[in-house]
């Protein structure tokens, strides 16, 4: 019995659930023994959009996307080539490895009705059986007419794969990712890879980001983080800061808060985070540094978001607007209850610098009362914001 081999190519820029469901339908309906998924290097029919991921990145996304289809193998065959990738050349190479296989070239309907114009179409169609995805009655007529044409011109029969198409294209999806949309069209692993590597200008979907961040928190801290997010957005709107950056920073600001000191120090070593003597002994201080590092590594945080997480515990001299907002949101969010919190909340919407200054002073005083030496950076931040300081602000 011949091996039934499916050949499924594409730019996969990025590979989405439409690709995966179509591939699964092909495997099931055609009884394929193996599905070869082949990302295109340089496609002959279109150009890759400027700024597209590298070949290596598209290959890795494709591997992640098709990992759950047991008979699927992602091949580098076309990515390794210089110049345009012609399908006939790919099939010739595959025939050398699987000389006795029955090969099916799996394509969408738009590509199917151009097969007769492909490079060396006669040689290609002599080696493979076209297998075309149909969305149902609306496309069956068009496919049927072209099937007659291929049979008459090339003597080839075609196979039809029925499936429920996902109404999304890779180009549409690329546009959505930069707007914090589109995660539902990707597997979790592919979406994580895109976010971590900042592909397509993607920014994390906030619902997805909350799920990721909350799983890193103790349950009692989730309410605080949710409150911090709401407060940060209100403050950003009031002071005309970037609301999306404020929301992202607030969601992520405590992601390493639950880690004990040894784990914090291990992260410092992993990400080459410099610590001073005070920080190396204090979990509360370290979580801001390690949290900022993980926010950048795992969630593609921008420099502005990274820095606002980095300084949200101690503050620093010459804080940016976003840094002040995250510092205060963490301090005054709705679940916080301490003396003078209502006063500080009111001040935060009247005079931002005065509120940060008041918050720093309250924090320093509280630590002194508890016999804790405040970090010098907090005092430096307070001095910077104090009107009598010699430093400009």
Secondary structure, 3 states (H helix, E strand, C coil): CCCEEEEEEECCCCCCHHHHHHHHHHHHHHCCCEEEEEECCEECCCCCCCCCCCHHHHHHHHHHHCCCCCCEEEECCCCCCCCEECHHHHHHHHHHHCCCCEEEEEECHHHHCCHHHCCCHHHHHHHCEEEEEECCHHHHHHHHHHHHHHHHHHCCCCEEEECCCCCCCHHHHHHHHCCCCCHHHCCHHHHHHHHHCCHHHCCCCHHHHHHHHHCCCCHHHHHHHHHHHHHHHHHHHHCCCCHHHHHHHHHHCCCCCCCCHHHHHHHHHHCCCCCCCCHHHCHHHHHHHHHHHHHHHHHCCCHHHHHHHHCCCCCCCCCCHHHHHHHHHHHHCCCCCCCCHHHHHHHHCCCHHHHHHHHHHHHHHHHHHCCCCCCHHHHHHHHHHCCCCCCCC
